[in-house]
Amino acid sequence: MIALDTALQGMQNAESSFDSAARRISQQPAPQPEDTTSLSDNAVALAQSRNGFAADTKVAHVADQMTKATLNMLA
């Protein structure tokens, strides 16, 4: 089903983005008072990845419900 494939691809992309942002945060040297933009950008990237993953999870759930409803109609 296309919706499930799309949701899975989105979850994989969100996971990859999350991992990249987490890796960048963990590899940063101790923050300098004037250099907080990079940490803020990475924190935003983490939040965006989390939200994207949650949205794709909902898409997968709805697609599953639609598949079940279709199968029930055909049974």
mmCIF file as gemmi writes it, N, C-alpha and C atoms, coordinates in Angstrom:
data_model
loop_
_atom_site.group_PDB
_atom_site.id
_atom_site.type_symbol
_atom_site.label_atom_id
_atom_site.label_alt_id
_atom_site.label_comp_id
_atom_site.label_asym_id
_atom_site.label_entity_id
_atom_site.label_seq_id
_atom_site.pdbx_PDB_ins_code
_atom_site.Cartn_x
_atom_site.Cartn_y
_atom_site.Cartn_z
_atom_site.occupancy
_atom_site.B_iso_or_equiv
_atom_site.pdbx_formal_charge
_atom_site.auth_seq_id
_atom_site.auth_asym_id
_atom_site.pdbx_PDB_model_num
ATOM 1 N N . MET Axp A 1 ? 0.852 -1.175 0 1 0 ? 1 A 1
ATOM 2 C CA . MET Axp A 1 ? 0 0 0 1 0 ? 1 A 1
ATOM 3 C C . MET Axp A 1 ? 0.895 1.234 0 1 0 ? 1 A 1
ATOM 4 N N . ILE Axp A 2 ? 0.584 2.177 -0.85 1 0 ? 2 A 1
ATOM 5 C CA . ILE Axp A 2 ? 1.415 3.359 -1.038 1 0 ? 2 A 1
ATOM 6 C C . ILE Axp A 2 ? 1.499 4.206 0.235 1 0 ? 2 A 1
ATOM 7 N N . ALA Axp A 3 ? 0.401 4.377 0.947 1 0 ? 3 A 1
ATOM 8 C CA . ALA Axp A 3 ? 0.409 5.212 2.158 1 0 ? 3 A 1
ATOM 9 C C . ALA Axp A 3 ? 1.352 4.639 3.212 1 0 ? 3 A 1
ATOM 10 N N . LEU Axp A 4 ? 1.349 3.327 3.372 1 0 ? 4 A 1
ATOM 11 C CA . LEU Axp A 4 ? 2.244 2.715 4.358 1 0 ? 4 A 1
ATOM 12 C C . LEU Axp A 4 ? 3.702 2.855 3.933 1 0 ? 4 A 1
ATOM 13 N N . ASP Axp A 5 ? 3.965 2.695 2.637 1 0 ? 5 A 1
ATOM 14 C CA . ASP Axp A 5 ? 5.333 2.87 2.143 1 0 ? 5 A 1
ATOM 15 C C . ASP Axp A 5 ? 5.814 4.296 2.366 1 0 ? 5 A 1
ATOM 16 N N . THR Axp A 6 ? 4.944 5.25 2.1 1 0 ? 6 A 1
ATOM 17 C CA . THR Axp A 6 ? 5.287 6.657 2.289 1 0 ? 6 A 1
ATOM 18 C C . THR Axp A 6 ? 5.537 6.96 3.759 1 0 ? 6 A 1
ATOM 19 N N . ALA Axp A 7 ? 4.686 6.426 4.627 1 0 ? 7 A 1
ATOM 20 C CA . ALA Axp A 7 ? 4.856 6.645 6.066 1 0 ? 7 A 1
ATOM 21 C C . ALA Axp A 7 ? 6.157 6.024 6.556 1 0 ? 7 A 1
ATOM 22 N N . LEU Axp A 8 ? 6.463 4.826 6.1 1 0 ? 8 A 1
ATOM 23 C CA . LEU Axp A 8 ? 7.695 4.16 6.504 1 0 ? 8 A 1
ATOM 24 C C . LEU Axp A 8 ? 8.913 4.944 6.034 1 0 ? 8 A 1
ATOM 25 N N . GLN Axp A 9 ? 8.887 5.408 4.797 1 0 ? 9 A 1
ATOM 26 C CA . GLN Axp A 9 ? 9.997 6.212 4.274 1 0 ? 9 A 1
ATOM 27 C C . GLN Axp A 9 ? 10.162 7.494 5.088 1 0 ? 9 A 1
ATOM 28 N N . GLY Axp A 10 ? 9.057 8.123 5.442 1 0 ? 10 A 1
ATOM 29 C CA . GLY Axp A 10 ? 9.113 9.331 6.257 1 0 ? 10 A 1
ATOM 30 C C . GLY Axp A 10 ? 9.689 9.062 7.634 1 0 ? 10 A 1
ATOM 31 N N . MET Axp A 11 ? 9.31 7.926 8.235 1 0 ? 11 A 1
ATOM 32 C CA . MET Axp A 11 ? 9.86 7.572 9.545 1 0 ? 11 A 1
ATOM 33 C C . MET Axp A 11 ? 11.36 7.309 9.455 1 0 ? 11 A 1
ATOM 34 N N . GLN Axp A 12 ? 11.779 6.654 8.394 1 0 ? 12 A 1
ATOM 35 C CA . GLN Axp A 12 ? 13.209 6.398 8.217 1 0 ? 12 A 1
ATOM 36 C C . GLN Axp A 12 ? 13.975 7.713 8.012 1 0 ? 12 A 1
ATOM 37 N N . ASN Axp A 13 ? 13.408 8.628 7.252 1 0 ? 13 A 1
ATOM 38 C CA . ASN Axp A 13 ? 14.044 9.932 7.058 1 0 ? 13 A 1
ATOM 39 C C . ASN Axp A 13 ? 14.125 10.703 8.37 1 0 ? 13 A 1
ATOM 40 N N . ALA Axp A 14 ? 13.042 10.674 9.155 1 0 ? 14 A 1
ATOM 41 C CA . ALA Axp A 14 ? 13.029 11.37 10.443 1 0 ? 14 A 1
ATOM 42 C C . ALA Axp A 14 ? 14.065 10.768 11.387 1 0 ? 14 A 1
ATOM 43 N N . GLU Axp A 15 ? 14.18 9.445 11.383 1 0 ? 15 A 1
ATOM 44 C CA . GLU Axp A 15 ? 15.17 8.785 12.232 1 0 ? 15 A 1
ATOM 45 C C . GLU Axp A 15 ? 16.588 9.188 11.827 1 0 ? 15 A 1
ATOM 46 N N . SER Axp A 16 ? 16.839 9.212 10.541 1 0 ? 16 A 1
ATOM 47 C CA . SER Axp A 16 ? 18.16 9.611 10.05 1 0 ? 16 A 1
ATOM 48 C C . SER Axp A 16 ? 18.48 11.06 10.417 1 0 ? 16 A 1
ATOM 49 N N . SER Axp A 17 ? 17.502 11.931 10.25 1 0 ? 17 A 1
ATOM 50 C CA . SER Axp A 17 ? 17.685 13.345 10.599 1 0 ? 17 A 1
ATOM 51 C C . SER Axp A 17 ? 17.932 13.507 12.089 1 0 ? 17 A 1
ATOM 52 N N . PHE Axp A 18 ? 17.187 12.77 12.896 1 0 ? 18 A 1
ATOM 53 C CA . PHE Axp A 18 ? 17.349 12.817 14.35 1 0 ? 18 A 1
ATOM 54 C C . PHE Axp A 18 ? 18.755 12.36 14.74 1 0 ? 18 A 1
ATOM 55 N N . ASP Axp A 19 ? 19.184 11.241 14.162 1 0 ? 19 A 1
ATOM 56 C CA . ASP Axp A 19 ? 20.513 10.716 14.471 1 0 ? 19 A 1
ATOM 57 C C . ASP Axp A 19 ? 21.605 11.709 14.089 1 0 ? 19 A 1
ATOM 58 N N . SER Axp A 20 ? 21.459 12.35 12.935 1 0 ? 20 A 1
ATOM 59 C CA . SER Axp A 20 ? 22.454 13.329 12.485 1 0 ? 20 A 1
ATOM 60 C C . SER Axp A 20 ? 22.523 14.521 13.435 1 0 ? 20 A 1
ATOM 61 N N . ALA Axp A 21 ? 21.375 15.033 13.826 1 0 ? 21 A 1
ATOM 62 C CA . ALA Axp A 21 ? 21.353 16.179 14.741 1 0 ? 21 A 1
ATOM 63 C C . ALA Axp A 21 ? 21.923 15.798 16.104 1 0 ? 21 A 1
ATOM 64 N N . ALA Axp A 22 ? 21.575 14.62 16.588 1 0 ? 22 A 1
ATOM 65 C CA . ALA Axp A 22 ? 22.103 14.169 17.877 1 0 ? 22 A 1
ATOM 66 C C . ALA Axp A 22 ? 23.615 13.998 17.816 1 0 ? 22 A 1
ATOM 67 N N . ARG Axp A 23 ? 24.104 13.471 16.699 1 0 ? 23 A 1
ATOM 68 C CA . ARG Axp A 23 ? 25.546 13.293 16.533 1 0 ? 23 A 1
ATOM 69 C C . ARG Axp A 23 ? 26.259 14.647 16.52 1 0 ? 23 A 1
ATOM 70 N N . ARG Axp A 24 ? 25.681 15.627 15.811 1 0 ? 24 A 1
ATOM 71 C CA . ARG Axp A 24 ? 26.286 16.966 15.765 1 0 ? 24 A 1
ATOM 72 C C . ARG Axp A 24 ? 26.31 17.595 17.157 1 0 ? 24 A 1
ATOM 73 N N . ILE Axp A 25 ? 25.241 17.412 17.926 1 0 ? 25 A 1
ATOM 74 C CA . ILE Axp A 25 ? 25.202 17.972 19.278 1 0 ? 25 A 1
ATOM 75 C C . ILE Axp A 25 ? 26.264 17.305 20.151 1 0 ? 25 A 1
ATOM 76 N N . SER Axp A 26 ? 26.384 15.991 20.061 1 0 ? 26 A 1
ATOM 77 C CA . SER Axp A 26 ? 27.327 15.279 20.929 1 0 ? 26 A 1
ATOM 78 C C . SER Axp A 26 ? 28.779 15.575 20.572 1 0 ? 26 A 1
ATOM 79 N N . GLN Axp A 27 ? 29.04 15.98 19.347 1 0 ? 27 A 1
ATOM 80 C CA . GLN Axp A 27 ? 30.411 16.239 18.918 1 0 ? 27 A 1
ATOM 81 C C . GLN Axp A 27 ? 30.816 17.696 19.054 1 0 ? 27 A 1
ATOM 82 N N . GLN Axp A 28 ? 29.915 18.544 19.49 1 0 ? 28 A 1
ATOM 83 C CA . GLN Axp A 28 ? 30.251 19.953 19.639 1 0 ? 28 A 1
ATOM 84 C C . GLN Axp A 28 ? 31.143 20.162 20.846 1 0 ? 28 A 1
ATOM 85 N N . PRO Axp A 29 ? 32.102 21.076 20.729 1 0 ? 29 A 1
ATOM 86 C CA . PRO Axp A 29 ? 32.901 21.417 21.906 1 0 ? 29 A 1
ATOM 87 C C . PRO Axp A 29 ? 32.034 22.178 22.91 1 0 ? 29 A 1
ATOM 88 N N . ALA Axp A 30 ? 32.578 22.418 24.065 1 0 ? 30 A 1
ATOM 89 C CA . ALA Axp A 30 ? 31.839 23.167 25.084 1 0 ? 30 A 1
ATOM 90 C C . ALA Axp A 30 ? 31.342 24.475 24.485 1 0 ? 30 A 1
ATOM 91 N N . PRO Axp A 31 ? 30.069 24.805 24.701 1 0 ? 31 A 1
ATOM 92 C CA . PRO Axp A 31 ? 29.501 25.999 24.069 1 0 ? 31 A 1
ATOM 93 C C . PRO Axp A 31 ? 30.162 27.287 24.554 1 0 ? 31 A 1
ATOM 94 N N . GLN Axp A 32 ? 30.378 28.171 23.629 1 0 ? 32 A 1
ATOM 95 C CA . GLN Axp A 32 ? 30.879 29.498 23.924 1 0 ? 32 A 1
ATOM 96 C C . GLN Axp A 32 ? 29.677 30.417 24.066 1 0 ? 32 A 1
ATOM 97 N N . PRO Axp A 33 ? 29.739 31.42 24.904 1 0 ? 33 A 1
ATOM 98 C CA . PRO Axp A 33 ? 28.584 32.301 25.101 1 0 ? 33 A 1
ATOM 99 C C . PRO Axp A 33 ? 28.059 32.921 23.802 1 0 ? 33 A 1
ATOM 100 N N . GLU Axp A 34 ? 28.942 33.207 22.862 1 0 ? 34 A 1
ATOM 101 C CA . GLU Axp A 34 ? 28.5 33.846 21.622 1 0 ? 34 A 1
ATOM 102 C C . GLU Axp A 34 ? 28.128 32.825 20.539 1 0 ? 34 A 1
ATOM 103 N N . ASP Axp A 35 ? 28.312 31.531 20.818 1 0 ? 35 A 1
ATOM 104 C CA . ASP Axp A 35 ? 28.088 30.502 19.8 1 0 ? 35 A 1
ATOM 105 C C . ASP Axp A 35 ? 26.962 29.56 20.211 1 0 ? 35 A 1
ATOM 106 N N . THR Axp A 36 ? 25.753 30.085 20.364 1 0 ? 36 A 1
ATOM 107 C CA . THR Axp A 36 ? 24.615 29.248 20.743 1 0 ? 36 A 1
ATOM 108 C C . THR Axp A 36 ? 23.707 28.935 19.568 1 0 ? 36 A 1
ATOM 109 N N . THR Axp A 37 ? 23.953 29.537 18.417 1 0 ? 37 A 1
ATOM 110 C CA . THR Axp A 37 ? 23.096 29.317 17.254 1 0 ? 37 A 1
ATOM 111 C C . THR Axp A 37 ? 23.145 27.873 16.794 1 0 ? 37 A 1
ATOM 112 N N . SER Axp A 38 ? 24.321 27.296 16.72 1 0 ? 38 A 1
ATOM 113 C CA . SER Axp A 38 ? 24.463 25.934 16.236 1 0 ? 38 A 1
ATOM 114 C C . SER Axp A 38 ? 23.712 24.951 17.136 1 0 ? 38 A 1
ATOM 115 N N . LEU Axp A 39 ? 23.85 25.102 18.44 1 0 ? 39 A 1
ATOM 116 C CA . LEU Axp A 39 ? 23.136 24.234 19.368 1 0 ? 39 A 1
ATOM 117 C C . LEU Axp A 39 ? 21.628 24.424 19.215 1 0 ? 39 A 1
ATOM 118 N N . SER Axp A 40 ? 21.187 25.652 19.068 1 0 ? 40 A 1
ATOM 119 C CA . SER Axp A 40 ? 19.759 25.923 18.876 1 0 ? 40 A 1
ATOM 120 C C . SER Axp A 40 ? 19.259 25.305 17.579 1 0 ? 40 A 1
ATOM 121 N N . ASP Axp A 41 ? 20.035 25.443 16.517 1 0 ? 41 A 1
ATOM 122 C CA . ASP Axp A 41 ? 19.643 24.857 15.23 1 0 ? 41 A 1
ATOM 123 C C . ASP Axp A 41 ? 19.502 23.344 15.34 1 0 ? 41 A 1
ATOM 124 N N . ASN Axp A 42 ? 20.428 22.716 16.031 1 0 ? 42 A 1
ATOM 125 C CA . ASN Axp A 42 ? 20.371 21.264 16.183 1 0 ? 42 A 1
ATOM 126 C C . ASN Axp A 42 ? 19.218 20.835 17.082 1 0 ? 42 A 1
ATOM 127 N N . ALA Axp A 43 ? 18.914 21.62 18.09 1 0 ? 43 A 1
ATOM 128 C CA . ALA Axp A 43 ? 17.767 21.309 18.948 1 0 ? 43 A 1
ATOM 129 C C . ALA Axp A 43 ? 16.462 21.402 18.154 1 0 ? 43 A 1
ATOM 130 N N . VAL Axp A 44 ? 16.379 22.396 17.281 1 0 ? 44 A 1
ATOM 131 C CA . VAL Axp A 44 ? 15.204 22.524 16.414 1 0 ? 44 A 1
ATOM 132 C C . VAL Axp A 44 ? 15.126 21.332 15.465 1 0 ? 44 A 1
ATOM 133 N N . ALA Axp A 45 ? 16.256 20.904 14.931 1 0 ? 45 A 1
ATOM 134 C CA . ALA Axp A 45 ? 16.269 19.74 14.033 1 0 ? 45 A 1
ATOM 135 C C . ALA Axp A 45 ? 15.779 18.489 14.759 1 0 ? 45 A 1
ATOM 136 N N . LEU Axp A 46 ? 16.156 18.334 16.029 1 0 ? 46 A 1
ATOM 137 C CA . LEU Axp A 46 ? 15.669 17.192 16.811 1 0 ? 46 A 1
ATOM 138 C C . LEU Axp A 46 ? 14.152 17.247 16.974 1 0 ? 46 A 1
ATOM 139 N N . ALA Axp A 47 ? 13.64 18.427 17.298 1 0 ? 47 A 1
ATOM 140 C CA . ALA Axp A 47 ? 12.192 18.579 17.476 1 0 ? 47 A 1
ATOM 141 C C . ALA Axp A 47 ? 11.451 18.331 16.161 1 0 ? 47 A 1
ATOM 142 N N . GLN Axp A 48 ? 11.994 18.828 15.056 1 0 ? 48 A 1
ATOM 143 C CA . GLN Axp A 48 ? 11.355 18.608 13.757 1 0 ? 48 A 1
ATOM 144 C C . GLN Axp A 48 ? 11.336 17.122 13.407 1 0 ? 48 A 1
ATOM 145 N N . SER Axp A 49 ? 12.416 16.436 13.691 1 0 ? 49 A 1
ATOM 146 C CA . SER Axp A 49 ? 12.47 14.996 13.426 1 0 ? 49 A 1
ATOM 147 C C . SER Axp A 49 ? 11.444 14.25 14.259 1 0 ? 49 A 1
ATOM 148 N N . ARG Axp A 50 ? 11.336 14.63 15.532 1 0 ? 50 A 1
ATOM 149 C CA . ARG Axp A 50 ? 10.351 13.991 16.423 1 0 ? 50 A 1
ATOM 150 C C . ARG Axp A 50 ? 8.938 14.21 15.889 1 0 ? 50 A 1
ATOM 151 N N . ASN Axp A 51 ? 8.638 15.441 15.504 1 0 ? 51 A 1
ATOM 152 C CA . ASN Axp A 51 ? 7.298 15.75 15.004 1 0 ? 51 A 1
ATOM 153 C C . ASN Axp A 51 ? 7.011 15.044 13.689 1 0 ? 51 A 1
ATOM 154 N N . GLY Axp A 52 ? 8.004 14.986 12.818 1 0 ? 52 A 1
ATOM 155 C CA . GLY Axp A 52 ? 7.833 14.279 11.546 1 0 ? 52 A 1
ATOM 156 C C . GLY Axp A 52 ? 7.579 12.804 11.76 1 0 ? 52 A 1
ATOM 157 N N . PHE Axp A 53 ? 8.317 12.199 12.683 1 0 ? 53 A 1
ATOM 158 C CA . PHE Axp A 53 ? 8.131 10.781 12.976 1 0 ? 53 A 1
ATOM 159 C C . PHE Axp A 53 ? 6.734 10.532 13.529 1 0 ? 53 A 1
ATOM 160 N N . ALA Axp A 54 ? 6.275 11.405 14.417 1 0 ? 54 A 1
ATOM 161 C CA . ALA Axp A 54 ? 4.933 11.257 14.994 1 0 ? 54 A 1
ATOM 162 C C . ALA Axp A 54 ? 3.863 11.37 13.918 1 0 ? 54 A 1
ATOM 163 N N . ALA Axp A 55 ? 4.029 12.308 13 1 0 ? 55 A 1
ATOM 164 C CA . ALA Axp A 55 ? 3.052 12.477 11.917 1 0 ? 55 A 1
ATOM 165 C C . ALA Axp A 55 ? 3.036 11.251 11.014 1 0 ? 55 A 1
ATOM 166 N N . ASP Axp A 56 ? 4.208 10.724 10.683 1 0 ? 56 A 1
ATOM 167 C CA . ASP Axp A 56 ? 4.266 9.535 9.83 1 0 ? 56 A 1
ATOM 168 C C . ASP Axp A 56 ? 3.68 8.317 10.527 1 0 ? 56 A 1
ATOM 169 N N . THR Axp A 57 ? 3.828 8.242 11.835 1 0 ? 57 A 1
ATOM 170 C CA . THR Axp A 57 ? 3.223 7.154 12.6 1 0 ? 57 A 1
ATOM 171 C C . THR Axp A 57 ? 1.701 7.223 12.506 1 0 ? 57 A 1
ATOM 172 N N . LYS Axp A 58 ? 1.162 8.43 12.579 1 0 ? 58 A 1
ATOM 173 C CA . LYS Axp A 58 ? -0.292 8.595 12.452 1 0 ? 58 A 1
ATOM 174 C C . LYS Axp A 58 ? -0.765 8.214 11.055 1 0 ? 58 A 1
ATOM 175 N N . VAL Axp A 59 ? 0.01 8.572 10.032 1 0 ? 59 A 1
ATOM 176 C CA . VAL Axp A 59 ? -0.343 8.194 8.655 1 0 ? 59 A 1
ATOM 177 C C . VAL Axp A 59 ? -0.392 6.673 8.539 1 0 ? 59 A 1
ATOM 178 N N . ALA Axp A 60 ? 0.614 5.996 9.09 1 0 ? 60 A 1
ATOM 179 C CA . ALA Axp A 60 ? 0.637 4.529 9.036 1 0 ? 60 A 1
ATOM 180 C C . ALA Axp A 60 ? -0.561 3.938 9.769 1 0 ? 60 A 1
ATOM 181 N N . HIS Axp A 61 ? -0.921 4.51 10.902 1 0 ? 61 A 1
ATOM 182 C CA . HIS Axp A 61 ? -2.069 4.015 11.667 1 0 ? 61 A 1
ATOM 183 C C . HIS Axp A 61 ? -3.372 4.185 10.873 1 0 ? 61 A 1
ATOM 184 N N . VAL Axp A 62 ? -3.551 5.343 10.262 1 0 ? 62 A 1
ATOM 185 C CA . VAL Axp A 62 ? -4.762 5.59 9.475 1 0 ? 62 A 1
ATOM 186 C C . VAL Axp A 62 ? -4.805 4.676 8.259 1 0 ? 62 A 1
ATOM 187 N N . ALA Axp A 63 ? -3.661 4.475 7.608 1 0 ? 63 A 1
ATOM 188 C CA . ALA Axp A 63 ? -3.619 3.575 6.451 1 0 ? 63 A 1
ATOM 189 C C . ALA Axp A 63 ? -3.978 2.155 6.87 1 0 ? 63 A 1
ATOM 190 N N . ASP Axp A 64 ? -3.515 1.735 8.033 1 0 ? 64 A 1
ATOM 191 C CA . ASP Axp A 64 ? -3.849 0.414 8.547 1 0 ? 64 A 1
ATOM 192 C C . ASP Axp A 64 ? -5.346 0.3 8.809 1 0 ? 64 A 1
ATOM 193 N N . GLN Axp A 65 ? -5.923 1.338 9.403 1 0 ? 65 A 1
ATOM 194 C CA . GLN Axp A 65 ? -7.371 1.332 9.654 1 0 ? 65 A 1
ATOM 195 C C . GLN Axp A 65 ? -8.147 1.277 8.341 1 0 ? 65 A 1
ATOM 196 N N . MET Axp A 66 ? -7.703 2.012 7.341 1 0 ? 66 A 1
ATOM 197 C CA . MET Axp A 66 ? -8.382 2.01 6.042 1 0 ? 66 A 1
ATOM 198 C C . MET Axp A 66 ? -8.302 0.63 5.386 1 0 ? 66 A 1
ATOM 199 N N . THR Axp A 67 ? -7.151 -0.011 5.503 1 0 ? 67 A 1
ATOM 200 C CA . THR Axp A 67 ? -6.995 -1.35 4.937 1 0 ? 67 A 1
ATOM 201 C C . THR Axp A 67 ? -7.934 -2.339 5.627 1 0 ? 67 A 1
ATOM 202 N N . LYS Axp A 68 ? -7.991 -2.263 6.946 1 0 ? 68 A 1
ATOM 203 C CA . LYS Axp A 68 ? -8.889 -3.147 7.688 1 0 ? 68 A 1
ATOM 204 C C . LYS Axp A 68 ? -10.342 -2.908 7.305 1 0 ? 68 A 1
ATOM 205 N N . ALA Axp A 69 ? -10.737 -1.643 7.162 1 0 ? 69 A 1
ATOM 206 C CA . ALA Axp A 69 ? -12.121 -1.326 6.791 1 0 ? 69 A 1
ATOM 207 C C . ALA Axp A 69 ? -12.435 -1.866 5.402 1 0 ? 69 A 1
ATOM 208 N N . THR Axp A 70 ? -11.496 -1.726 4.487 1 0 ? 70 A 1
ATOM 209 C CA . THR Axp A 70 ? -11.695 -2.232 3.12 1 0 ? 70 A 1
ATOM 210 C C . THR Axp A 70 ? -11.84 -3.739 3.126 1 0 ? 70 A 1
ATOM 211 N N . LEU Axp A 71 ? -10.975 -4.413 3.879 1 0 ? 71 A 1
ATOM 212 C CA . LEU Axp A 71 ? -11.07 -5.878 3.946 1 0 ? 71 A 1
ATOM 213 C C . LEU Axp A 71 ? -12.372 -6.329 4.582 1 0 ? 71 A 1
ATOM 214 N N . ASN Axp A 72 ? -12.852 -5.599 5.575 1 0 ? 72 A 1
ATOM 215 C CA . ASN Axp A 72 ? -14.131 -5.938 6.211 1 0 ? 72 A 1
ATOM 216 C C . ASN Axp A 72 ? -15.281 -5.759 5.224 1 0 ? 72 A 1
ATOM 217 N N . MET Axp A 73 ? -15.202 -4.762 4.362 1 0 ? 73 A 1
ATOM 218 C CA . MET Axp A 73 ? -16.267 -4.562 3.366 1 0 ? 73 A 1
ATOM 219 C C . MET Axp A 73 ? -16.276 -5.688 2.331 1 0 ? 73 A 1
ATOM 220 N N . LEU Axp A 74 ? -15.09 -6.181 2.004 1 0 ? 74 A 1
ATOM 221 C CA . LEU Axp A 74 ? -14.986 -7.223 0.999 1 0 ? 74 A 1
ATOM 222 C C . LEU Axp A 74 ? -15.296 -8.603 1.556 1 0 ? 74 A 1
ATOM 223 N N . ALA Axp A 75 ? -15.253 -8.759 2.863 1 0 ? 75 A 1
ATOM 224 C CA . ALA Axp A 75 ? -15.468 -10.086 3.476 1 0 ? 75 A 1
ATOM 225 C C . ALA Axp A 75 ? -16.927 -10.467 3.517 1 0 ? 75 A 1
